[in-house]
Amino acid sequence: MTFLPVLVSLLVSGGEPDHSVYPPPSLRPPAWDAQQETAPTRTEEVVVVGKRIVPSPEWTQDRVFPGTRFWRLDYGKIEFETWWRGKIRGGDDNDEHLYQIEAEIGIWPGVQLDIYENIEQVEGDSPRQEGAQIEVRLSPFDYGEVFANPVLYLEWHPRHFEADKLETRLLFGGDLAPGWVGATNLKYEWETGGADGVEYGWTGGASYEVVEGALRLGAEAKVTLERETGTPVVASFGAGPNLLWKPLGPQFKVMFTGFLGIDDDAPDFEPILIFGLQF
């Protein structure tokens, strides 16, 4: 019985307990290890609701190609971005500008949510609120687990002055060779009313890491087929240089692609410039 060592200790010591046996080892709490409560870092595997999460390569968490979507943010990552998209036609007053503010969130393992607020301006007119965009990217796989890293992309684009749009894409991509990465999209977009416009598209890009962790250079290309009710299909083509620059470390990013119109139906120049901050 556990009280016998205590009783012997009291008799021998004259009433003062011998702490070598009091409390007995069997009743002492285990030593607390601070390491037991250390939160896992983003470079470690973690488990969320039974799902093992393996961190994706760092470059997949960047928007390497402004015009071509690829992969998704890992669970728990957040990025804020500001966009400028231009359609420069040269020689007329129909140049268009779209300014966007975006939040991207890895809200769940395999799920990314993007929310945009859009301001548009046609040359000579005042800026006005165009609408918003809500996007979801879905991929239950770890990066590299499935060939070409497929992702399902869904978007709802409510607009104030025209019919809303819906869009879906299939995203593919991955490592091409040492230092080289690539991505490609298949796109289908349609209006929910109005002229019932439909758009089919393909985009793709390749990028090379010039300075490790700081600078990538590459190129993007796209093909678009557009049709409205009662009108023929209009095809347009564009291609141009691409850049991803991290001048202040991994969190702050500058992203750019400048599409040059290859045919008469495409704008002469279609730049996309993005500033991003990731947490």
N, C-alpha and C positions, 0 to 999 in steps of 0.2 A: 504494500500500500504506500502511496506517495507521501503520507504525513509522517512516516517513521524516520526518514532521513532528516526531516525538519525538526522533529522532537529531539533526536540525538544531537543535532547541531545546537539547539537552544541549551541543553543540559551542559554540554562541553564548554560552550562559550560564555556561560553565565547569563544567558538571556539574550545575547546578541546573535542574530542569525548568521550562519556561514553562507555567503552569497555564492560560493562555488557549487552549493547544492540547492540553493533557494533563489528563485523557483527551480524545480528540477528541470533537466534538459527537455523532458517530454512535454512540458507545459510552456516552454519559451517560444515566442513567435519567431518565424524565420526572418533572417536578416533581409532588410529591404534593399533591393537593387535598383538604383535610379535608371539603369539601362532598360528595365522592363517597361517603362512608360515613355520611352523615346519614340516620337512619331516617325514613321517611315519617310524617307526622302523621295523625290520624284524619280530618282534613278533606281529605286528599288521596286521589286514586285510587291504588290499589295493585293488584298482580297476585299471586294465590296459586294455584299449580298451574294456571296458564293462565287463571284466572278473574279478569276485571277487576272490582274492587270499588269501587263508588261509594257513599260514605257517605250514609245515609238522613237526612232532616230530623230535627232534634233532638227534636221532639215525638213522633216515632214510636218513640223509644227510651225513652219514659216509659210507665208503665201509667196512661194517662189515665182508663180506666174499670175499676174493680175487678171488675165483673161481666161485662164484655164484652172479650174478647181482641182484640188488633189487632196486625198486622205481626209483627216479630221483631227481636231484637237484632242489630246488625251484628257481623261477625266480630271477635273479640277483646274485646268488651265483657262485663262481669260485673256482676251486681247481686244484692245480698242483701236479703231482705225478711222482715219478721215480720207476721203476719196475725191479726186477730180477726174471726170471723164469728159473728153471733148470730142466733138465731131466737126472737124474743120474742113470746109468745102472750098474755100479760097475763091475770091472774086465775087462773092455774093453776100447777102446779109442773113443767111440761114444757118450760120454756125450755131451749134448747140453745146450747152455746158450742163453737166449734172454734178452736183456736190452732195456727198453722202457722209453720214456719221454712222459707224457700225460698232456693235458689240458682239464678240464671238465668245461662246462659253462651252466648255466641255462639261455638259450638265449631268452626264451619266456614262458609265463605261460603254463605249461604242456609239455615243450619241453627241452630236454637236449642234448647238442652236445659234443662229445668227439673226440679229435684228438691225435693220437699217431705217434711217430717216432720210428722205430725199428732197433736195431743192433743185429745181431746174431753171434754166434761163436760155432763151433764144436771143440771138444777137439783136440788140435794139430794144428789147423788152425788159421789164423788171423781173427779178427772181420771184419764183412762187413755189409753194409747197407742192411737190409732185405726188407724194404718197409715201408708202413704206414698203418694206420687204421683210418677210419672215421666212427663214430657210432652216432646213433640218438636214443633217448628213447622218446616215446610218450605216454602220459596219460593225458587226459583232466579232470580227476577227482581230487578232493581233497583227501588227505590221509584219509582212513577210510570211504569214501563215498560209495565205492563198495566193495563187499566181496573179500578178498585176494588181493586187491590193484593191479589189472592187469596193466601191462605195455607192450607195443610192442617195441621190440628192433631190430634195423636194422643196419647191418655193411657191409661196403665195405673195402676189404683188398687188395689193389694193391701191388704186389710183383715184385722184380727186376729179380729173377732167376727162378721163377716158375709161373704157371698160377695164376691169381688173384682169390680171394675167395670172396664169398658172404655168409652172415650168418643172420639168423633171430632167435629170441628167444621170448618166452612168459615168462614174469617174474611175480612171485606171492610171497606173503609173508605178514608178519605182526606180531603183538604181540601174543605170544602163551600163556603166563601166567605171573604173576608178575615177572619182571626181565628177562624173556625169550622172545627172538625174533627168527624168522625163515624165511627162504626164499627158493624158489625152482625155477628151470628153465627147460624148454623144449627147445631143441636146434636142428636146422637143418642147416648144412653148406655144401657148394658145390663149386668145382672148376669150373672156366669158360672155361677151356681148359686142355691141357696136358693129364694127366691120368684120368681126369673127376672124381676125388675123391669125395666121398660123406660121410658125417659124421652125425650121429644121436647121440644125447646125452641127459642125464639128470644130473643135479647137485642139491645139496641141502645142507642146513646147519642149525644149531641151535646154539645160543649163549646166555650166561648168564652174566648179569652185576655184576661183583664181587665188583668193586669199582665204586660208582656212578660217571658218567661223565669222568672216567679215564681208566677203565680196563674191558674188556669183554673176556671171555674164552668160547670156544665151539669146534665144530667139523664140518667138511665138508666131503661129499662123492660125487662120480661121477661114471657114467656108460657111456661108449663110444662105439659106433658101427661104424666101418670104412670100406669102400669098394672102390676099384678102378676098372676100367673097366677090365673084364676078371679075376678077383681075388675073392676069397671068402670073406665073411664078417669076420672081426677081432673084437673081443670084448675085452675090457679091463675095469678093475675096480680099483678104488682107494679110500682111505679114510684116514683122519688124523686130527690132532689137529689144532685149529684155535685161533688166538689172535688179538685183537684190543687194542692198548695202546696209551693213550694221555698223555705223560709225562710232557708236558709243557703247558697244558691247552687245550681248545677245538680246536685250529687251527692246531697244529702240531700232526700228527698221524703216528703210526707204525702199519702195518697190515701184518699178516703172516698166511699162511696155508701150512702144509707139508703133501702132499698126499703120502701115502705108497702104493706101488703096491700090489694088492691082487692076481694077476694072472701072468702068465709068459709073457704075451704080454704087460703088463704095465711096465713103468720104475720102478726100485726099489724104487726110491725116487724122488718126483716131488715138490720141494719147490717153493712157490711164496712169495716174500718179497717186500713190498711197503712202501715208505715214502711219506707222503702227507702233503700239506699245503693249508688250505682253507681260503678264504676271503669272 
